[in-house]
Amino acid sequence: MTTEPEPSYSLKLATLIGLLSCGDLDEHETSRIVNICLQARSDPAKALKDNYGPDAAKVAQYDPKGATAFIIFVELEDYFAVADTVDELYEQIIDAFEHPALPEYPYDNNSFETISDYYEWVDRQLQMHHAKYCLISFGESYTHDFQVILVHREKTAEILSLCKELDLHAERCQ
């Protein structure tokens, strides 16, 4: 547990939530999420159970440090792409855009040998068709292989820095 004063922690969390949602949430919704995260700092199991049910409280048993990332994921779930396969993940990325300009997944014509190859291809597609965005991996998915979120490319370094300061797992998808 950090010894950092609550206001600074709260402000950083609010900033991160705003960046992860690309500024879509109002201050009341952001504040509500921050308050749940603050509750989880002192009693993760109770905060998760009270807000998301007994099954969610199990996260606190096996990953108490992951409670904040779990809360952010649950609250921003509509912004995330979560899947077990790269083609399913890509379909969700396409669906994130109101007017997707991304090409279809290249089922029969790709040279992906690693997940890094796949992420490089996705990033090239985003740069060509939706240059404002890039993908980051955030938190831990306890049920799927991939848990990513589209963020503003120009804010990626700030997001990753905040995640590091808040001790949340995040990295650029590459």
C-alpha positions as CSV (number, residue, x, y, z in Angstrom):
1,M,0.0,0.0,0.0
2,T,1.3,3.4,-0.9
3,T,1.9,6.2,1.6
4,E,1.1,8.8,-0.9
5,P,-1.6,11.3,0.2
6,E,-5.1,10.5,-0.9
7,P,-5.8,13.7,-2.8
8,S,-2.8,13.1,-5.1
9,Y,-3.7,9.4,-5.6
10,S,-7.3,10.4,-6.3
11,L,-6.3,13.1,-8.8
12,K,-4.0,10.6,-10.6
13,L,-6.8,8.0,-10.7
14,A,-9.3,10.5,-12.0
15,T,-6.8,11.7,-14.7
16,L,-6.1,8.1,-15.7
17,I,-9.8,7.2,-15.9
18,G,-10.4,10.3,-18.1
19,L,-7.5,9.3,-20.4
20,L,-8.6,5.7,-20.6
21,S,-12.1,6.7,-21.5
22,C,-10.8,9.3,-24.0
23,G,-12.6,12.0,-22.1
24,D,-16.0,10.5,-22.5
25,L,-17.0,10.3,-18.8
26,D,-18.4,13.3,-16.8
27,E,-16.8,14.3,-13.5
28,H,-19.5,12.6,-11.4
29,E,-19.0,9.2,-13.1
30,T,-15.2,9.6,-12.8
31,S,-15.6,10.5,-9.1
32,R,-17.8,7.5,-8.4
33,I,-15.2,5.2,-9.9
34,V,-12.4,6.9,-8.0
35,N,-14.4,6.4,-4.7
36,I,-14.8,2.7,-5.3
37,C,-11.0,2.5,-6.0
38,L,-10.3,4.3,-2.7
39,Q,-12.6,1.9,-0.9
40,A,-10.6,-1.0,-2.4
41,R,-7.3,0.4,-1.1
42,S,-8.3,-0.2,2.5
43,D,-10.5,-3.3,2.0
44,P,-10.4,-4.8,-1.5
45,A,-12.6,-7.8,-0.8
46,K,-15.4,-5.6,0.8
47,A,-15.3,-3.0,-1.9
48,L,-15.4,-5.6,-4.7
49,K,-18.2,-7.5,-3.0
50,D,-20.3,-4.4,-2.2
51,N,-20.0,-3.0,-5.7
52,Y,-19.8,-6.1,-8.0
53,G,-20.9,-9.1,-5.9
54,P,-19.3,-12.1,-4.2
55,D,-17.6,-13.5,-7.3
56,A,-15.7,-10.3,-7.9
57,A,-14.6,-10.3,-4.3
58,K,-12.6,-13.5,-5.1
59,V,-10.2,-11.2,-7.1
60,A,-9.1,-9.7,-3.8
61,Q,-8.3,-13.2,-2.5
62,Y,-5.8,-14.1,-5.2
63,D,-4.8,-10.7,-6.5
64,P,-5.4,-8.0,-3.9
65,K,-3.1,-5.6,-5.7
66,G,-5.1,-6.0,-8.9
67,A,-8.4,-4.7,-7.3
68,T,-8.0,-1.2,-8.6
69,A,-7.2,-2.3,-12.2
70,F,-10.2,-4.7,-11.9
71,I,-12.5,-1.9,-10.8
72,I,-11.3,0.4,-13.7
73,F,-11.8,-2.5,-16.2
74,V,-15.3,-3.3,-14.9
75,E,-16.4,0.3,-14.9
76,L,-14.9,1.0,-18.4
77,E,-15.7,-2.4,-19.8
78,D,-17.3,-0.9,-22.9
79,Y,-14.0,0.7,-23.8
80,F,-12.0,-2.5,-23.7
81,A,-11.5,-5.3,-26.1
82,V,-11.3,-8.7,-24.4
83,A,-10.8,-11.9,-26.3
84,D,-9.0,-15.3,-26.4
85,T,-8.0,-15.0,-30.1
86,V,-6.4,-12.3,-32.1
87,D,-9.1,-12.3,-34.8
88,E,-11.8,-11.9,-32.2
89,L,-9.8,-9.1,-30.5
90,Y,-9.4,-7.4,-33.9
91,E,-13.2,-7.6,-34.6
92,Q,-13.8,-5.8,-31.2
93,I,-11.2,-3.1,-32.1
94,I,-13.1,-2.6,-35.4
95,D,-16.4,-2.4,-33.5
96,A,-15.0,0.4,-31.3
97,F,-15.2,2.9,-34.1
98,E,-18.5,4.4,-35.2
99,H,-17.2,4.6,-38.8
100,P,-14.5,1.9,-38.9
101,A,-12.1,2.3,-41.8
102,L,-10.0,-0.7,-40.8
103,P,-9.6,-3.6,-43.2
104,E,-11.0,-7.0,-42.3
105,Y,-8.8,-9.5,-40.4
106,P,-6.4,-11.2,-42.9
107,Y,-7.4,-14.8,-42.1
108,D,-5.7,-16.3,-45.1
109,N,-3.0,-13.7,-45.8
110,N,-1.0,-12.8,-42.8
111,S,2.6,-13.4,-41.6
112,F,2.0,-13.2,-37.9
113,E,4.4,-15.5,-36.1
114,T,4.2,-13.8,-32.7
115,I,1.8,-11.6,-30.8
116,S,4.2,-8.8,-31.4
117,D,3.9,-9.3,-35.1
118,Y,0.1,-9.1,-34.7
119,Y,0.3,-5.9,-32.6
120,E,2.6,-4.3,-35.1
121,W,0.2,-5.0,-37.9
122,V,-2.8,-3.6,-35.8
123,D,-0.8,-0.5,-35.0
124,R,0.0,0.0,-38.7
125,Q,-3.7,-0.3,-39.5
126,L,-4.6,2.2,-36.8
127,Q,-1.9,4.6,-38.0
128,M,-3.3,4.4,-41.5
129,H,-7.0,4.5,-40.7
130,H,-7.5,5.9,-37.2
131,A,-4.1,7.6,-36.5
132,K,-5.4,9.2,-33.3
133,Y,-5.5,5.9,-31.5
134,C,-3.2,3.1,-30.3
135,L,-3.7,0.0,-28.2
136,I,-2.4,-0.6,-24.7
137,S,-2.8,-3.7,-22.5
138,F,-4.3,-2.8,-19.2
139,G,-4.7,-4.8,-16.0
140,E,-5.1,-8.6,-15.9
141,S,-7.8,-10.5,-17.5
142,Y,-8.6,-13.4,-15.3
143,T,-10.7,-15.1,-18.0
144,H,-9.2,-14.1,-21.4
145,D,-5.8,-14.0,-23.1
146,F,-6.1,-10.4,-24.2
147,Q,-7.4,-7.3,-22.5
148,V,-6.6,-4.1,-24.4
149,I,-8.0,-0.6,-24.7
150,L,-7.8,2.0,-27.4
151,V,-6.4,5.3,-26.2
152,H,-5.3,8.5,-27.8
153,R,-1.9,7.9,-29.2
154,E,-0.6,11.3,-28.0
155,K,-1.5,10.4,-24.4
156,T,0.0,7.0,-24.3
157,A,3.2,8.0,-22.4
158,E,1.1,9.9,-19.8
159,I,-1.2,6.9,-19.4
160,L,1.7,4.5,-18.9
161,S,3.4,6.9,-16.5
162,L,0.3,7.2,-14.4
163,C,-0.2,3.5,-14.4
164,K,3.4,3.0,-13.2
165,E,2.9,5.6,-10.4
166,L,-0.4,4.0,-9.4
167,D,1.2,0.5,-9.5
168,L,-1.2,-0.7,-12.3
169,H,-0.1,-3.1,-15.0
170,A,-0.2,-1.4,-18.4
171,E,2.0,-1.5,-21.5
172,R,1.9,-0.5,-25.1
173,C,0.8,-3.4,-27.3
174,Q,3.8,-4.1,-29.5
